[in-house]
Each structure stands twice: as structure tokens, then as C-alpha cells.
Amino acid sequence: MKSYPLISAVVVSVLLSFFCVNTVNAQAEINPRIQTAIKTGSAKDLSVFFNNPIDLTTPGNEGTYSKSQAEMILRGFFQKYPPASFSISHHGKSNDGSQYAIGSYRSGSNVFRTYFLLKVIGGQPLIHQLKFETDED
């Protein structure tokens, strides 16, 4: 039987690239609807993704709240600090399936370091923790 080293190398390369691409895609794509809700300052749209209860931190508020309480607090935050922009600078996924994102929320001259943690509950990734913090917090 003849050996085909070139064909073997090509097959191995294709398989390796397939696994590398799948690993990168599995890197924890954050639901774009969550990002859009923050970018547009929609507490209602964002609350759809809240776990019940949720750990929430905004300037002047820090605690564990029901979904409806957290939505009201966040509505007040977005009214006081209307969004100018929001971007995620880093995101990842842990072995247990939890996802996290760290970003920057801008409102006028205010910049808030934003962090959220999603945990899989009932097969659905839900926001378990959400923080909007300034350097003064």
C-alpha cells in the first residue's frame, strides 16, 4: 500500500483548522440582544434576560433584587445616564457554562465600567450579576 504523506498532511490540517474554528466560535458569544438593550438604554428589553433574583450594582444601588425591582432601578439609571455608547472589551466562558462580559457604558462625560455574568438556568443563559461602576464607586 502506498503512503500519501501530502494527502495525510492536508487531511490533518483541515481537521485541525475545523477544531480551531469551533473552539473560537465557542468562546462565549454574548447574546447581541443583551448588548443592544444596554446600548439603547432599554431596561425592559434587558430585564427579559435577568435571573430572579439578580445581583445589581448601579451608582447608589447595590444589592440582590427581584427582576421587577431590578428593572425599575435600571430604568432610573438609564434615565439619569442616557446611553451614548456601549462596547464590550472582553468576554469569556467558564467550564460550567457561565459567560461574562466586561465593557464600557458611556453617558455624556460619564464612563461606567460594566460587568455582567450569565449563568445557565433551565437551559437558558440568564444575567445573574450586572454592574455599572465608576472609578469613584
SULVEN-V108846 format. One record per helix or strand of 3 or more residues. SS is the DSSP state (H for helix, E for strand). FROM is the first residue (numbers start at 0). LEN is the number of residues. If there is no record, write none. Layout:
BEGIN
ss->{SS SS}
from->{FROM FROM}
len->{LEN LEN}
END
This chain:
BEGIN
ss->{H H H E E H E E E E}
from->{4 31 42 49 60 66 84 98 109 123}
len->{21 9 5 9 5 14 9 9 12 10}
END
